[in-house]
Amino acid sequence: MAAGDRLLPGADLSVTELVLVGASPSETYAAIADADVSGDRLLALLGGLTDLDRRFAGERVPPRKLGELLGPALGFVQLADEPGALRAVGLAARYSPFDRGLEPLDREGFADFDEDGHVKTVIDFSLRPQDGGRTLLTVDVRIRATDDETRSTLQATEFMVAPALRLLCRRLLELVKQRAEDGSGAEGAEGGDGDRDQHDADRLPAG
Protein backbone atom coordinates (compact mmCIF):
# COMPACT_ATOMS: atom_id res chain seq x y z
CA MET A 1 0.00 0.00 0.00
CA ALA A 2 1.32 3.45 -0.95
CA ALA A 3 2.06 5.84 1.89
CA GLY A 4 -0.65 8.24 0.77
CA ASP A 5 -3.29 5.50 0.80
CA ARG A 6 -2.26 4.54 4.31
CA LEU A 7 -2.02 8.08 5.70
CA LEU A 8 -5.13 9.47 3.99
CA PRO A 9 -7.39 6.71 2.64
CA GLY A 10 -10.33 7.53 0.42
CA ALA A 11 -8.89 10.70 -1.12
CA ASP A 12 -11.21 12.84 -3.23
CA LEU A 13 -8.34 14.20 -5.32
CA SER A 14 -4.85 12.83 -5.88
CA VAL A 15 -1.88 13.81 -8.05
CA THR A 16 1.32 11.82 -8.51
CA GLU A 17 4.51 12.84 -10.32
CA LEU A 18 7.95 11.23 -10.44
CA VAL A 19 11.49 11.91 -11.60
CA LEU A 20 14.74 9.98 -11.94
CA VAL A 21 17.48 11.57 -9.82
CA GLY A 22 21.18 11.05 -10.48
CA ALA A 23 21.98 10.67 -6.78
CA SER A 24 21.59 8.03 -4.08
CA PRO A 25 18.43 7.70 -1.98
CA SER A 26 20.20 9.17 1.05
CA GLU A 27 21.41 12.19 -0.95
CA THR A 28 17.99 12.65 -2.51
CA TYR A 29 16.28 12.37 0.86
CA ALA A 30 18.55 15.07 2.29
CA ALA A 31 17.75 17.29 -0.69
CA ILE A 32 14.05 17.26 0.19
CA ALA A 33 14.91 19.33 3.26
CA ASP A 34 17.78 21.31 1.72
CA ALA A 35 16.31 22.37 -1.64
CA ASP A 36 16.32 26.16 -1.89
CA VAL A 37 12.86 27.53 -2.71
CA SER A 38 13.70 31.18 -2.06
CA GLY A 39 12.15 33.44 -4.65
CA ASP A 40 10.89 30.60 -6.82
CA ARG A 41 8.33 32.29 -9.05
CA LEU A 42 6.31 29.19 -9.84
CA LEU A 43 5.89 28.24 -6.19
CA ALA A 44 4.92 31.82 -5.41
CA LEU A 45 2.34 31.81 -8.20
CA LEU A 46 0.85 28.46 -7.22
CA GLY A 47 0.91 28.69 -3.48
CA GLY A 48 2.29 31.98 -2.24
CA LEU A 49 4.96 30.03 -0.39
CA THR A 50 7.97 32.26 -1.03
CA ASP A 51 9.12 35.78 -0.15
CA LEU A 52 8.86 37.48 -3.53
CA ASP A 53 6.95 40.46 -2.15
CA ARG A 54 9.72 41.19 0.35
CA ARG A 55 12.39 40.74 -2.32
CA PHE A 56 10.64 43.12 -4.71
CA ALA A 57 10.52 45.64 -1.85
CA GLY A 58 14.32 45.47 -1.63
CA GLU A 59 14.59 43.43 1.56
CA ARG A 60 17.39 40.91 2.00
CA VAL A 61 15.71 37.58 2.61
CA PRO A 62 17.77 34.61 3.80
CA PRO A 63 17.56 31.41 1.73
CA ARG A 64 14.46 29.41 2.47
CA LYS A 65 14.56 25.64 2.35
CA LEU A 66 11.85 23.22 1.31
CA GLY A 67 12.09 21.54 4.69
CA GLU A 68 10.98 24.80 6.32
CA LEU A 69 7.95 25.08 4.05
CA LEU A 70 6.93 21.54 4.92
CA GLY A 71 7.16 22.29 8.63
CA PRO A 72 4.94 23.70 11.37
CA ALA A 73 5.46 27.33 10.33
CA LEU A 74 3.00 26.75 7.49
CA GLY A 75 0.80 24.37 9.43
CA PHE A 76 2.26 21.05 8.26
CA VAL A 77 2.58 18.12 10.63
CA GLN A 78 5.09 15.34 10.07
CA LEU A 79 3.34 12.03 9.42
CA ALA A 80 6.21 9.77 8.35
CA ASP A 81 9.98 10.08 8.37
CA GLU A 82 12.01 7.16 7.02
CA PRO A 83 15.44 8.47 5.96
CA GLY A 84 16.30 7.41 2.44
CA ALA A 85 12.83 6.00 1.80
CA LEU A 86 9.88 8.23 2.74
CA ARG A 87 8.94 11.66 4.04
CA ALA A 88 5.29 12.65 4.48
CA VAL A 89 3.53 15.68 5.92
CA GLY A 90 -0.11 16.58 6.44
CA LEU A 91 -2.16 19.75 6.51
CA ALA A 92 -5.75 20.47 7.55
CA ALA A 93 -7.36 23.69 6.29
CA ARG A 94 -10.77 25.28 5.85
CA TYR A 95 -11.89 25.13 2.24
CA SER A 96 -14.12 28.12 1.73
CA PRO A 97 -13.66 31.34 -0.28
CA PHE A 98 -14.99 33.28 2.69
CA ASP A 99 -13.28 31.60 5.61
CA ARG A 100 -9.77 30.21 5.25
CA GLY A 101 -7.48 29.03 7.97
CA LEU A 102 -5.15 26.25 9.08
CA GLU A 103 -5.70 23.85 11.96
CA PRO A 104 -2.65 23.38 14.23
CA LEU A 105 -2.56 19.62 14.72
CA ASP A 106 -0.13 16.96 15.85
CA ARG A 107 0.21 13.59 14.15
CA GLU A 108 -2.53 11.91 16.16
CA GLY A 109 -4.79 14.92 15.85
CA PHE A 110 -4.41 14.93 12.08
CA ALA A 111 -5.48 11.30 11.79
CA ASP A 112 -8.62 11.90 13.88
CA PHE A 113 -9.56 15.35 12.58
CA ASP A 114 -12.95 15.44 10.84
CA GLU A 115 -14.43 18.89 11.53
CA ASP A 116 -16.83 19.97 8.77
CA GLY A 117 -15.74 22.55 6.24
CA HIS A 118 -12.15 21.37 5.92
CA VAL A 119 -9.89 19.47 3.58
CA LYS A 120 -7.05 17.28 4.74
CA THR A 121 -3.96 17.09 2.54
CA VAL A 122 -1.04 14.68 2.60
CA ILE A 123 2.16 15.27 0.65
CA ASP A 124 4.54 12.34 0.57
CA PHE A 125 7.93 11.89 -1.07
CA SER A 126 8.91 8.26 -1.63
CA LEU A 127 12.33 7.11 -2.81
CA ARG A 128 13.31 3.85 -4.51
CA PRO A 129 16.92 2.93 -5.39
CA GLN A 130 17.72 2.34 -9.06
CA ASP A 131 20.69 0.99 -10.98
CA GLY A 132 23.77 3.17 -11.16
CA GLY A 133 23.27 4.77 -7.77
CA ARG A 134 20.21 6.68 -8.94
CA THR A 135 16.87 7.21 -7.22
CA LEU A 136 13.29 7.14 -8.42
CA LEU A 137 11.67 10.02 -6.52
CA THR A 138 7.88 10.19 -6.38
CA VAL A 139 5.73 12.93 -4.90
CA ASP A 140 2.11 12.16 -4.18
CA VAL A 141 -0.47 14.74 -3.08
CA ARG A 142 -3.80 13.50 -1.74
CA ILE A 143 -6.74 15.65 -0.63
CA ARG A 144 -9.89 14.53 1.21
CA ALA A 145 -12.86 16.64 2.28
CA THR A 146 -14.30 16.21 5.76
CA ASP A 147 -17.96 16.47 4.72
CA ASP A 148 -20.18 16.21 1.67
CA GLU A 149 -20.66 19.94 1.16
CA THR A 150 -16.93 20.60 1.19
CA ARG A 151 -16.42 17.58 -1.09
CA SER A 152 -18.88 19.10 -3.56
CA THR A 153 -16.95 22.39 -3.51
CA LEU A 154 -13.67 20.56 -4.04
CA GLN A 155 -15.09 18.60 -6.97
CA ALA A 156 -16.44 21.80 -8.52
CA THR A 157 -12.98 23.39 -8.43
CA GLU A 158 -11.00 20.27 -9.37
CA PHE A 159 -10.51 21.51 -12.94
CA MET A 160 -8.39 24.34 -11.49
CA VAL A 161 -6.90 22.62 -8.46
CA ALA A 162 -5.61 19.45 -10.12
CA PRO A 163 -3.49 21.16 -12.84
CA ALA A 164 -2.06 23.58 -10.26
CA LEU A 165 -1.13 20.68 -7.98
CA ARG A 166 0.51 18.86 -10.87
CA LEU A 167 2.62 21.90 -11.72
CA LEU A 168 3.53 22.30 -8.08
CA CYS A 169 4.62 18.65 -7.81
CA ARG A 170 6.74 18.90 -10.93
CA ARG A 171 8.45 22.01 -9.65
CA LEU A 172 9.16 20.46 -6.26
CA LEU A 173 10.70 17.45 -7.99
CA GLU A 174 12.86 19.71 -10.16
CA LEU A 175 14.17 21.59 -7.13
CA VAL A 176 14.92 18.42 -5.15
CA LYS A 177 16.56 16.78 -8.17
CA GLN A 178 18.78 19.81 -8.77
CA ARG A 179 19.84 19.99 -5.12
CA ALA A 180 20.54 16.26 -4.89
CA GLU A 181 22.56 16.13 -8.09
CA ASP A 182 24.51 19.28 -7.28
CA GLY A 183 25.38 17.79 -3.92
CA SER A 184 26.38 14.41 -5.32
CA GLY A 185 28.48 15.80 -8.17
CA ALA A 186 26.43 13.83 -10.69
CA GLU A 187 27.26 14.46 -14.32
CA GLY A 188 24.72 16.47 -16.23
CA ALA A 189 23.03 17.80 -13.14
CA GLU A 190 23.25 21.35 -14.40
CA GLY A 191 20.63 22.06 -17.01
CA GLY A 192 19.19 18.55 -16.77
CA ASP A 193 15.94 17.74 -18.53
CA GLY A 194 13.47 17.00 -15.73
CA ASP A 195 10.57 16.26 -18.09
CA ARG A 196 12.67 13.76 -20.02
CA ASP A 197 13.73 12.08 -16.81
CA GLN A 198 10.11 11.75 -15.75
CA HIS A 199 9.25 9.96 -18.98
CA ASP A 200 12.33 7.75 -18.65
CA ALA A 201 11.36 6.87 -15.11
CA ASP A 202 8.04 5.48 -16.32
CA ARG A 203 9.98 2.74 -18.10
CA LEU A 204 12.23 1.86 -15.19
CA PRO A 205 11.98 -1.41 -13.31
CA ALA A 206 10.89 -1.09 -9.70
CA GLY A 207 14.51 -1.47 -8.63
Number of C-alpha atoms within 10 A of each C-alpha: 5 10 19 24 13 9 20 19 13 14 17 15 17 18 16 16 19 25 24 26 31 27 29 23 25 15 23 30 24 18 24 22 18 18 24 19 24 19 19 16 15 16 18 17 13 13 12 13 19 20 20 18 12 12 13 10 8 9 11 10 12 8 12 17 17 20 15 16 16 20 16 15 10 13 19 26 23 20 20 16 13 11 14 18 17 19 21 23 23 27 25 26 18 20 21 14 6 6 9 11 12 15 16 16 19 16 14 10 12 22 14 9 15 15 12 14 19 24 25 22 24 25 27 25 24 23 26 17 20 20 11 9 11 21 28 27 25 21 23 22 25 23 24 21 28 19 14 11 13 19 20 13 14 21 15 11 11 15 10 11 14 15 12 15 21 18 16 20 21 20 17 20 25 20 19 26 27 25 24 27 23 18 15 15 12 15 11 11 20 12 7 15 11 21 14 11 16 20 13 13 20 13 8 12 9 10 10
